[in-house]
Amino acid sequence: MKNKRIRIYKSFDEQAEAEAATVAQQPPLERIRETVELILRAYNVTREELNSRKKSNHIKILEYK
């Protein structure tokens, strides 16, 4: 997402190919880092809040019917 340009494509296929090429050029660790940042923003949580939470070794299994 470093290249902040508006691009207009002729079709959705052309846009998908351009997006796939951009993702393929990106290092895997950078993609993971961006994914983590997106998740943190989506849940409105900071890294400091996550680090300050009490760590638990319990797993809660929920059953939905």
Secondary structure, 3 states (H helix, E strand, C coil): CCCCCCCCCCCHHHHHHHHHHHHHHCCHHHHHHHHHHHHHHHCCCCHHHHHHCCCCCCCCCCCCC
